[in-house]
């Protein structure tokens, strides 16, 4: 029999024995007066406290025992002495397993070793652990297990829990930042009759009552722009998007994005806003304008570098992608070219191959080809380019922004002729085009990938490290 199974068998036998002795293994409401963090911060010898947490260590010394109790705010030593508690309680404490959840009534004191400690007057067993906590829960061998059983990862790995505290702080700070600048948070549909706002393969579901297929949104863009038409001038949504595509250290099929729109603004305003927001987060969460990321040191000091899409692509590849035959250049570069390969995909692949790896410090890539972005306004000085930028850092795309196209007739023509966003002329969002015909003010739009931003600000190597429950391959039997 597998050793872990033998241990589990012994654990189940212990639980049965405790039940037969009439010991209650699962408690009810417990009157907590302090968190462990509060106790440590405002420590006062002789103070009586009532708190709860998980037993993470236990050390017996004859008629007394020490233990470590942990909650989501910290860890503190507890001291249990036979003379201070009933004999039956002391016996129960000696039989507790690591991972059991306890309620503690006690008094604060400092041990002879100078450690802040709770002298236990009495305790209650609030939840009996059945499984066995792992002794070690890190390293490459365990990485898949950590993601699959995140709840155990959070119990034993303080750094992981801190990462998700920072993630919460980042999204909270983004809201504060935008609210202070007059933006209003809104919600738009996650199930849509037509997938729009990005070139991505959607997930399909079926609504039985309506007898129709719906799509999990790939982006909220077209609905947020409807709100600009309706008269809201500054709006944002921190939203969940779904793209039926690959999984990697930078991609998860379900991801979080902050998308905002500001009427009477343009992509220059979006660049300024992005610099200010991300630098603020770097200072407050990352610890400074220079933050470590793996072996790199990223400088978020403003202003950030700007490069033109075609200029940097031509310089890095030594090929003229703007004036040359894109299919032939792609073949020459070793990029797979199929019969149905679209020019926009080949350009994006060339950029990813030749340019993206070298974009380490925050860099705005501007002046994108018009064929790549049917929802962005053309440059007046060069209609083959659009007012768009993408923000890169540590070779990752973090943000995407446009001066938004608000010409309803041009938008219709570009939807039908380029088909970059919708994939087929049968899927043109006619209601969105109708909305534009009622007049949308000139506007700047911005989308920031929250997961990747959190990766950078917490020095996390994989997107799975910053998503509590990432998508994984099915577990093998």
Buried (B, 14 or more C-beta within 10 A) or exposed (E): EEEEEEEBEEBEEBBEEBEEEEBEBEBEEBEBEBBBBBBBEEBEEEBEBBBBBBBBEBEEEEEBBBBBBBBEBBBBBBBBEBEBBEEEBBEBBEBBBBBBBBBBBBBBBEEEEEEBBBBBBEBBBBBBBEEBBBEEBBEEEBBEBBBBBBEBBBBBBEEBBEBBEBBEBBBEBBBEBBEEBEBBEBEBEBEBBBBBBBBBBBBEEEEEEEEEEBBBBBBBBBBBBBBBBEEBBBBBBBBBBBBBEEBEEBBBBBBBBBBBBBBEBBBBBBBBBBBEBBBBBBEBBBEEEEBEBEEBEBBBEEEBEEBBBBEBBBEBBEBEBBEEEBBEBBEEBEBEBEEEBBBBBBBBBBBEBBBBEEBBBBBBBBBBBBBBBBBBBBBEEEEEBBBBBBBBBBBBBBBBBBBBBBEBEBBBEBBEEBBBBBBEEEBBBEEBBEBBEEEBBBBBBBBBBBBBBBBBBBBBEBBBBBBBEBEEEEEEE
